[in-house]
């Protein structure tokens, strides 16, 4: 159902950007969603389309049209998923290695979104029809915990925590090489690779700031088992940063060697801990998942090998 809303700009609101004004009034929509409504001419000032940067004036009549949500083109599939926690606002999932988070070109089934549509009654619509409920992603071959939103208000609150770097995100990884320092910090911007647009890389211009903290848990002959804490969350951040300092992830044939020493497919990277403030109650919640069997078995093999 199409929704029509009108706002009259008050004196104390004069001078605000149009997108900021709407964001203050229409709190259930994200700023990105509002900017899209503006660019698609669903928001008008005195009957005229304006840019998001337009400065509103006292007594301006702002007309907002919220169109019907596009019908979902992604099919629900009866795919078993491990739901660690669920309430009316969110669900916390333990994603297995090998599962893509959301559909993309050439990969429109078997994803976490297909499974969520079958297993969850509601999902937020902020990210559109392809990514319902998806607040953040982890790579196909990364296992572990992530949170999905079941309504737009929860989605906005969770996204704000991601943006403000207040979510606690801890990963475990196995990398090639014996890291000498006990811990370290990698502060290097990440952006698209200059020649391979499917890859990310550390860049000096045009990237987004990216900060990764790591701590060595255990060293083996030629390998290091590490704990990683994300301060930011850029695409492939851990994989790019660890390769950048000379310690690529085991199994990562994109940012590491094409010829892997171990017979595994995909990087050994596990999203182990996720902590955040509940979007409605404000209560801090933290969830932890065990590493998959493949990961723990490889660690045991390395321990046995080193002990001989």
C-alpha positions as CSV (number, residue, x, y, z in Angstrom):
1,X,0.0,0.0,0.0
2,X,1.4,3.4,-1.0
3,X,1.7,5.8,2.0
4,X,1.4,9.6,1.7
5,X,2.8,11.9,4.4
6,X,3.1,15.7,4.6
7,X,5.3,17.7,6.9
8,X,5.4,21.5,7.4
9,X,8.9,22.9,8.2
10,X,9.0,24.8,11.5
11,X,11.1,27.8,12.2
12,X,13.7,25.9,14.3
13,X,14.2,23.4,11.5
14,X,15.0,26.0,8.8
15,X,18.4,25.5,7.2
16,X,18.5,21.7,7.6
17,X,19.4,19.6,4.6
18,X,16.3,17.9,3.2
19,X,17.6,14.4,3.9
20,X,18.4,15.4,7.5
21,X,15.0,17.0,8.0
22,X,13.2,13.8,6.8
23,X,15.5,11.6,8.8
24,X,14.5,13.5,12.0
25,X,10.8,13.1,11.1
26,X,10.7,9.7,9.5
27,X,12.8,7.8,12.1
28,X,11.9,4.3,10.9
29,X,13.7,4.9,7.6
30,X,17.5,4.9,7.2
31,X,19.2,8.0,5.8
32,X,20.3,5.9,2.8
33,X,16.7,4.9,2.2
34,X,15.5,8.5,2.5
35,X,18.2,9.7,0.0
36,X,16.9,7.1,-2.5
37,X,13.4,8.3,-2.0
38,X,14.6,11.8,-2.7
39,X,16.6,10.8,-5.8
40,X,13.6,8.8,-7.1
41,X,11.4,12.0,-6.7
42,X,9.2,10.4,-4.0
43,X,10.0,13.4,-1.7
44,X,9.0,16.8,-2.9
45,X,9.2,20.4,-1.6
46,X,6.1,22.5,-2.4
47,X,5.4,20.0,-5.2
48,X,8.9,20.2,-6.7
49,X,11.7,17.6,-6.6
50,X,14.8,18.9,-4.8
51,X,18.3,17.4,-4.1
52,X,19.1,15.8,-0.8
53,X,21.3,18.8,0.0
54,X,18.5,21.3,-0.4
55,X,18.2,23.5,2.7
56,X,14.6,23.6,3.9
57,X,12.8,26.8,4.7
58,X,10.2,27.7,7.3
59,X,6.7,26.7,6.1
60,X,8.0,24.6,3.2
61,X,5.5,21.8,2.6
62,X,7.4,18.5,2.3
63,X,5.4,15.7,0.6
64,X,6.6,12.2,1.1
65,X,5.4,9.2,-0.9
66,X,6.4,5.8,0.4
67,X,5.9,3.3,-2.4
68,X,4.8,-0.3,-1.9
69,X,7.7,-2.6,-1.2
70,X,8.8,-4.5,-4.3
71,X,7.5,-8.0,-4.2
72,X,10.3,-10.4,-3.2
73,X,11.8,-12.2,-6.2
74,X,14.0,-14.4,-4.1
75,X,12.4,-17.8,-3.2
76,X,12.1,-19.2,0.3
77,X,13.9,-22.5,0.6
78,X,13.7,-25.2,3.2
79,X,17.4,-25.0,4.1
80,X,18.4,-25.9,7.7
81,X,20.1,-23.1,9.5
82,X,21.3,-22.8,13.1
83,X,19.4,-20.0,14.8
84,X,21.2,-19.2,18.1
85,X,18.7,-16.6,19.3
86,X,15.5,-15.1,18.0
87,X,13.0,-12.5,19.2
88,X,10.6,-10.0,17.5
89,X,13.4,-7.7,16.5
90,X,16.3,-9.9,15.4
91,X,17.8,-13.3,14.8
92,X,21.3,-14.4,15.5
93,X,22.6,-17.1,13.0
94,X,25.6,-19.4,13.0
95,X,26.4,-19.4,9.2
96,X,28.2,-22.5,7.9
97,X,31.3,-22.3,5.7
98,X,30.4,-22.4,2.0
99,X,27.0,-20.6,2.3
100,X,26.6,-17.3,0.5
101,X,24.8,-14.7,2.6
102,X,22.6,-13.2,-0.1
103,X,21.7,-13.9,-3.8
104,X,23.7,-12.3,-6.5
105,X,24.1,-12.6,-10.2
106,X,24.5,-16.2,-11.1
107,X,23.8,-17.3,-7.5
108,X,20.1,-16.9,-6.7
109,X,19.5,-20.0,-4.5
110,X,20.9,-21.8,-1.6
111,X,21.9,-18.6,0.2
112,X,21.3,-17.6,3.8
113,X,18.6,-15.2,2.6
114,X,16.7,-18.1,0.9
115,X,16.9,-20.0,4.2
116,X,15.9,-16.9,6.3
117,X,12.8,-16.4,4.2
118,X,11.7,-19.9,5.0
119,X,12.7,-20.0,8.7
120,X,11.8,-16.4,9.8
121,X,8.3,-14.9,9.7
122,X,9.5,-11.3,9.2
123,X,12.7,-9.5,7.9
124,X,13.5,-5.9,7.5
125,X,13.1,-4.3,4.1
126,X,15.8,-1.6,4.3
127,X,18.3,-3.4,2.1
128,X,15.7,-4.2,-0.6
129,X,14.4,-7.4,-2.1
130,X,17.7,-9.2,-2.4
131,X,19.1,-8.6,1.1
132,X,16.1,-8.6,3.4
133,X,17.2,-8.4,7.1
134,X,20.9,-8.4,6.2
135,X,22.7,-5.9,8.5
136,X,26.2,-7.2,7.8
137,X,27.8,-10.0,5.9
138,X,30.5,-12.5,6.2
139,X,32.2,-14.1,3.2
140,X,31.0,-17.4,1.7
141,X,33.9,-19.4,3.0
142,X,33.9,-17.7,6.4
143,X,31.9,-19.4,9.1
144,X,30.3,-18.0,12.2
145,X,27.9,-15.6,13.8
146,X,25.9,-12.8,12.3
147,X,22.8,-10.9,13.2
148,X,19.8,-10.2,11.0
149,X,17.0,-7.6,11.6
150,X,13.3,-8.5,11.5
151,X,12.0,-4.9,11.2
152,X,13.3,-1.6,9.9
153,X,13.7,0.1,13.3
154,X,15.9,-2.8,14.6
155,X,17.9,-2.7,11.3
156,X,18.6,1.0,11.7
157,X,19.7,0.6,15.4
158,X,22.0,-2.3,14.6
159,X,23.4,-0.5,11.5
160,X,24.2,2.5,13.7
161,X,26.3,0.3,16.0
162,X,28.2,-1.1,13.0
163,X,28.8,2.5,11.7
164,X,29.9,3.7,15.1
165,X,32.2,0.7,15.6
166,X,30.5,-0.3,18.9
167,X,29.7,-3.9,17.9
168,X,32.1,-6.4,19.3
169,X,33.3,-8.7,16.5
170,X,35.9,-11.3,17.2
171,X,37.3,-13.8,14.6
172,X,39.7,-16.7,14.7
173,X,42.0,-17.3,11.7
174,X,44.9,-19.5,10.7
175,X,47.6,-17.7,8.7
176,X,50.8,-18.7,7.0
177,X,54.0,-17.7,8.7
178,X,55.0,-17.4,12.3
179,X,54.1,-13.9,13.6
180,X,56.8,-12.6,15.8
181,X,54.8,-10.0,17.8
182,X,52.3,-11.1,20.3
183,X,49.8,-8.6,19.0
184,X,49.5,-5.9,16.5
185,X,47.3,-3.3,14.8
186,X,46.8,-2.8,11.1
187,X,45.6,0.6,10.1
188,X,45.4,0.7,6.3
189,X,42.6,1.9,4.0
190,X,40.9,-0.7,1.9
191,X,39.4,-0.1,-1.6
192,X,38.8,-1.9,-4.9
193,X,41.9,-3.4,-6.6
194,X,43.2,-1.3,-9.4
195,X,43.1,-4.1,-12.1
196,X,40.9,-6.8,-10.6
197,X,37.5,-5.2,-9.6
198,X,36.4,-8.4,-7.9
199,X,39.2,-8.0,-5.4
200,X,39.9,-5.5,-2.6
201,X,43.3,-4.2,-1.7
202,X,45.1,-1.7,0.6
203,X,45.1,1.6,-1.2
204,X,46.5,5.1,-0.7
205,X,43.7,6.9,-2.4
206,X,40.0,6.4,-2.8
207,X,39.6,3.7,-0.1
208,X,37.8,3.6,3.2
209,X,39.6,3.6,6.5
210,X,40.1,0.1,7.9
211,X,41.5,-1.0,11.3
212,X,42.2,-4.6,12.3
213,X,43.6,-5.7,15.7
214,X,45.2,-9.2,16.0
215,X,46.6,-11.3,18.8
216,X,48.7,-14.5,18.4
217,X,47.0,-17.4,20.3
218,X,49.4,-20.2,19.2
219,X,52.4,-20.6,16.9
220,X,53.2,-23.7,14.8
221,X,56.0,-24.5,12.4
222,X,55.2,-22.2,9.5
223,X,51.7,-21.1,10.8
224,X,50.1,-18.8,13.4
225,X,46.6,-19.2,15.0
226,X,45.3,-15.7,15.7
227,X,42.4,-13.9,17.3
228,X,41.2,-10.8,15.3
229,X,39.1,-7.9,16.5
230,X,37.5,-5.7,13.8
231,X,37.4,-2.0,14.5
232,X,35.9,-1.4,11.1
233,X,34.1,-3.8,8.7
234,X,35.3,-3.4,5.1
235,X,34.8,-6.1,2.5
236,X,37.4,-8.9,2.9
237,X,39.1,-6.7,5.5
238,X,40.8,-9.4,7.6
239,X,41.9,-11.3,4.4
240,X,43.3,-8.2,2.8
241,X,45.0,-6.8,5.9
242,X,46.7,-10.1,6.9
243,X,48.0,-10.6,3.3
244,X,49.2,-7.0,3.3
245,X,51.5,-7.6,6.3
246,X,52.8,-10.9,4.8
247,X,50.6,-13.4,6.7
248,X,47.8,-14.5,4.3
249,X,45.0,-16.8,5.6
250,X,45.4,-20.5,5.1
251,X,43.0,-21.6,2.3
252,X,42.6,-18.1,0.8
253,X,43.6,-18.5,-2.9
254,X,42.5,-15.0,-3.7
255,X,44.7,-13.0,-1.4
256,X,47.2,-15.7,-0.7
257,X,48.9,-18.3,-2.9
258,X,46.9,-20.0,-5.7
259,X,48.7,-23.2,-4.7
260,X,47.7,-24.0,-1.1
261,X,49.8,-26.2,1.0
262,X,46.7,-27.7,2.7
263,X,44.0,-29.6,0.9
264,X,41.1,-27.3,1.9
265,X,38.8,-25.0,0.0
266,X,38.3,-21.5,1.3
267,X,40.0,-19.5,4.0
268,X,40.2,-20.7,7.6
269,X,38.4,-17.8,9.2
270,X,35.6,-18.0,11.8
271,X,33.4,-15.3,13.2
272,X,33.4,-16.5,16.8
273,X,32.0,-13.7,18.9
274,X,29.4,-11.0,18.2
275,X,28.2,-8.5,20.8
276,X,25.8,-5.6,20.5
277,X,23.1,-3.6,22.3
278,X,19.6,-4.9,21.7
279,X,17.9,-2.4,19.4
280,X,14.8,-2.2,21.6
281,X,15.8,-3.0,25.2
282,X,19.4,-1.5,25.0
283,X,20.7,-4.6,26.8
284,X,24.1,-5.8,25.8
285,X,24.0,-9.2,24.2
286,X,26.9,-11.4,23.2
287,X,27.0,-14.6,21.3
288,X,29.8,-17.1,20.7
289,X,30.0,-20.0,18.2
290,X,32.5,-22.9,18.1
291,X,34.9,-23.3,15.2
292,X,33.8,-25.8,12.6
293,X,35.3,-29.3,12.8
294,X,37.5,-28.7,9.8
295,X,39.2,-25.8,11.6
296,X,39.8,-27.6,14.9
297,X,41.0,-30.8,13.1
298,X,43.7,-28.8,11.3
299,X,44.8,-27.2,14.5
300,X,45.1,-30.6,16.1
301,X,47.2,-31.9,13.2
302,X,49.6,-29.0,13.4
303,X,50.0,-29.6,17.2
304,X,50.7,-33.3,16.7
305,X,53.1,-32.5,13.9
306,X,55.0,-30.0,16.1
307,X,55.2,-32.4,19.0
308,X,56.9,-35.1,17.0
